[in-house]
Amino acid sequence: MAMPKSLTMGRIAVAKFAIGQVIRHRSYNIRGMVFDVDPHYTETEFTHAMLLVDPQQRRDQPFYYLFADHEQTPFVAYVSEQSLEPDSSNEPIQHPNVEAMFVRDDCGVYRWRGQVMN
């Protein structure tokens, strides 16, 4: 399934990646699954520094919350769209929160489990 290119319509950004999509960071060896998206940067400067978002990146692009699958320890990341690309490995994401919120189908696509969780 092809994903639409990122578009900007006025001041509203349209996300390139979908909830449940597995992506890869362009610079770091990190894979993750999108579980939320902001149309533009909305984190505080404190969180920004903690999550190591490059301060030189445009803030008017979509930013994604990811369940990051990292060899040492899984974590939640907040990453700009320009830093991400689709992952074609078809490998499952190893993060403890994924199974609680999503189910992976036979095609490797993650979908909400159908229940709202706090």
Buried (B, 14 or more C-beta within 10 A) or exposed (E): EEEEEBEEEEEEBEBBBBBBBBBBBEEEEBBBBBBEBBBBBEBEEEEBEEBEBEEEBEEEBBBBBBBBBBEEEBBBBBBBBBBBEEBEEEEBBEBEBBEEBBEBEEEEBBEEEEEEEE
